[in-house]
Amino acid sequence: MTFRPHLSPQQAAYYHSLPKVDLHRHLEGSLRVETMQEVIRDHEITLPRTPDLSALVQMQANDPSNFETFLSKFQTLRLMYRSPEIIRRVTREAIVDAAADNVRYLELRFTPAALSRVKQFPLAEVMDWVLDSAAQASQECGIMVGLIVSINRHEPVALGEETTRLAIERRHKGIVGLDLTGNEAQFSAEPFLDIFRQARAGGLKLTVHAGEWGGAENIRQALEDFGADRIGHGVRILEDESVVALAAERGTPFEVCLTSNFQSGVVAGLDGHYLPRLLAAGVNVTINTDDPGISGITLSDEYGLACEILGLSRPALCERILAAARAAFLPDAERRLLVENLRRQLKDTLF
């Protein structure tokens, strides 16, 4: 089951042809079902009785659209990380799949604690496995990849401190940022404030999941207290005009994920997403996938949804792609080069 928009072959070809930027894609939500089937067989993993593995790891048409259901898919996904080879493989496949969708720049975020938990792998080794595999896949596929380390707000602060320290140590090996994720509805970000200050001092960029399952006040906290460079999701910013004004004044990029926002219950329907209202309010929106494996989509699908269902014009979509490039966690010179290269390529696709 997928949630892809119904596009004509010509439309699908157009959106696939666009050079893309994905700033918000979780490694743990990008696994191929075929790979999981192999892992389950080879490692004799016992799962609940179900006729179809996809029902456990992907959103289905009859699934309730809420964050509990969406997060429940990770319960099965977390059983897969049984060896260094598996972790390297799923990292490589996530990048290969992005490259096949014509993503030119990818920021892939991963949660070391989640990858290490089943076998109690050392966090440092998990990070190195992901870094090594990502570097190799990036070179093989001709795609630029930056890695963002995620820590969960529902887990111990000490774990976040250790993860952040290790991420700072690996800043020159491909880790570009730190992300705070997890259950925003029930857990505060406040305990992690000092960790994010340390990450900033250590040279990492900062992004915070806020305004997805919590209200606009979480976005204000991320901007004013955490000094977030970007906001993950953030679609509930429309609940507070003063926070909209703050974000618009700062030009803070928002990592919006259309299908995920519907599946997790943030918006009532795909055709009712807040994207047009966010843009009209002056919010600096970028379009991303979140968990393409769980959602059953590609970034091409999200672009098609934005234009064909939500009414975004093709030139406006191209501007959002450039906005994503301008928001990349890259050194200034590399970011300018990425923007200019994409600008030339996008100009050719409009005609």
N, C-alpha and C positions, 0 to 999 in steps of 0.2 A: 504494500500500500504506500503510495506517495501522495504528496500534497502539491504537486507541480501544477502550475497554471496550464490551461488548455491553449496551446499555441499552434499556429500553422507551421508547416515545415520552414517557410520563409522567415517567420518570426523567430522560431527557435534557432535557425542558422544565424540570424542577425545577433541575437543576444549571446550566442556562443562565440561569435567572432570578436566581440568586444574585449580589448585588453582590460584586465580586472585587477582590483586591489581588495583583499579581504583582511581586515584588521581584527576581526573577532571570530576566531574559529578554535574550538576546543579539540585538542587531540583525542581526549577520552570520548568525545561524541562524534568521532569521524571514522570509526572502525567499519570495515567491510563485513557484511554478514557471512560471506564465503570464508573469510579468514577466521571468524569466530567459530564457524562450524568445524574447521580443521583443528583449532585449538581445543575445542570441547572433545573431539574424538581422540586426539593425540594425548591429551592429559586426563582423559576419563573424568571430565567434570560432570557432576550430577546437577541437573536443572529441574525446576518444577515441570510437571507433565504439561506439555503443550504441543499441538500439532505443527507449530511453526515457530522457529526461533525468533523470527522478526517481531512476533507479538510481544516478546520480552524486551527487545532492544530498540524497537522503532515505534513511533506514535502511529496508532491505527485510527481508522475513520470513526470507530465506535468508542474510542477512548475518551474519557472526560477531559476537557481542555482546562487543566489547572496545573499548578506547579508541583503538586504532590505526584500526579501521574507522570509528568515529564521527568522529574527527578528519580522516579522509581526505575526508569530504564537503566540508570547507572548502577543499580544493584547487581544486575547481571553482567554489565560491561566490566565492572571491577573484578570479576572472577577470572578475567582473561590474561592478566599480566603475570604469567607463570615462569618466565625466563627472560634473560637479557635479549635473546634472539627474538622473542615475541615483541618486546618493547621496541627494539630496533625496527622490526618489520612494520608494526602499525604506524610508527613515525614515518618511515619511508613511504608507505602506501598513502598516508594522508597528504603528503607533498606531491606524490605522483598524481593523485586524483585532482588536486588543485591545479596542477600544471595542465592536465588534460582538459580542464575547463577554461583554459586560457587565463588563469590567474598569473599575473606577472610579478606581483609582490604579495607575500603572505606573511602575516604575523600569527604564528601558531602558538596558542597558549596551552600549557600542560601543568598538571598538578602532581608534583613529585610524590606527595603523600599517598595519593590514590594509586599511582603506579607501583609503589613499593609495598603496599599493605599486605597483599595476600601471602607473599613469601618473605616479608620483612627485609627487603633489600635495603641496603644503606642509601640514604637520599642522595649522597654525592655520586654514587655509582649510577643511580637511575638518571640523574641529570646528564652525566657524561654519555650514557648510552643514547639518550635523545639527541644531545648535541652532535655526537659523531654521526649518527644516522641522518640527521637533518642536513648537516654539511655535505655529506656525500650525495644525498638525493637532490639537494639544491643544485649542485654542480652537474649532475647527470641530466636533470630535467630543464636546466636553463631558467630557473625561477629564483628570485631573491626571497630569502626566508629569514625572518627574525623570530626569536623565541621569547615568549613571555611566560614567566613563572607565576602560577596561581597559588594562593593560599586561601583556605576556607574559613569564613567567619564563625562557623560552628565548631571549629576544632581548637585545640589549646594554643594559646598565644606563644608558648615556648616552641611549639612546632613551627609556627610562622616565623619566629626569630631565627631558628636554625635554617629553615628553607631560604630565608632572605639573605642570610650571611653567605650561604653557598652560592646563591644566585649572583651576588656582588662579586664574589671571587671568580665567577665565570663570565663576567661582563664582556671580556674581550674574546670569548669563544663563541659568541652568537646570542647570548641572552641580552635582550634590549629593554625589558620592562618587568614590572611587578604588578600583579592583578589581585584584587580582593573579590572573591566570589562566594558562592554558597547561599544558604537560606536567608535572604534579606528580610523576609517577613517576620522571622522569629529571633534573629540574632543581630545585635548591634555591631557596627563597624568600630565603635569607639575604642575598644581594647587594642586595636591594631594601629592606632595613630602613630605611636613612637616608631613602630616597625617601618611604616611608610616614610617617616622622616629620615630614618637610617638609610633606606633604599635610595631616596633622593640624594642624600649626601654621598652615597656610594656610586652615583652615576647612572642609576636606573631611571627610566621614565615610569610614570604611574598611571594606571587605569583602574577604575573602581566600578564594579557592578552596583548600580544604584538607580532607583526609580523604575524598576522592573516589577518586582513583587512588593516593594515598599513605595512610599509616597515621595512627593517632590522634596520634602525636608531632607531625605537621604542624599539627594543630588546637591542640595546646598551644602550639606556637611562635606561631601566629597570635594566640592569646589573650594570652599572657604577653609576648612580645617585640614583636609588631606592634601590640598593643592594638586588635585588630579589633573593630568595633562589631557585625559580623555575620560568619557563616561561610557560604561558598558550598558547598553540598552537606553535607559533614561526616558522612556516614552511617557512616563507619568509626570513629567515636568509640567505638562499642560494644566495640572491641578493647581498650580500656584504661579500667577502672572509675574510675581517679583523674582522667582527663580528663573523663569523664562527670560526675563530682562537681563538678569545676571549672566546667564549662559550666552545669550545673544551678544551682549556687550563684550564678553571675553572671547567670543568666537570658538568656544570649546567644542571640539569634535565629539559627536555622539555616535557610538557604534550600534546602529539600529539593525535588528534582525527580524524581518517581517514574519516569516512562517513560524519561527520559534515563539514570537510574541502571541500569536494566535493559539498555538498548541499548548502554551503554558498558562493561558487564560488571561493574559494582560489586555488583549483586545477581543471583542466579541466575535469577529469574523475576519477572514482575509480581506474582504472588500471594505471593511470598516477600520482598517489600520489608520493610526494617527499620522502617518507619514506626510500627507498633504498639509495637515494642520501644523505640524512641526516646522515644515519648510516655510509656510506662510508666516509663522511667528518669528522667523529669523534664526531658528536653531540650525547649527552646522551639522547636518545629517550625513552620515556615511552608511552604505548598505552592505551587510555582511551575512554570513551563514549561521553562526553560533555553533550548532551541532548537526552538520549535514547528514551524518549517518542516522541519527535519531529521527531527524525530520524528513529524511528521504528526499532531499533537494540538493541542487547545486547553486552556485552563485549566479549562473545564467538564469536559473529559474526565478531567483529573487529579483533579478533585473527585469525579467519579463513580467512578474507580478507587479512591480512598481509602475511599469508603463502601461501594460494592457488592462490591468484591473484597477489600479489606483490613480491612473490618469497622468502620471509623470511624463513629460515630453522626452523625446530622445536626447535633444540638446541638454535638457536639465539633468537627465541621467548621466550624461558624460561629465557634466559639472560635478556631480556627486562622486564620480570615480576620481576626478582630479582632486576633490576635497579630501578623499581618503588618502591619496598619495601625499598631499601636503601635510596630513596628520601622521604620517609614518614615523615610527621611532627610529629614525636614521640620522646620521650626521648631516649637517646642513647641505654640504656639497652633494652628497649622494641623494638626498631628498630632492634637491633642485633638478638633478639630472633625471631622476625618475619622473618627476612632473613633466618636464619638457619632452621626454621620450613618449610618455602617454599622450600628451597634448597633440603631438604630431600624428600618432596612430589613430587617435579618436577622431581627428579632423577628417581622416580618410573614410571612416566608417559612417559618417553622417550623410554621405551622398551616394 
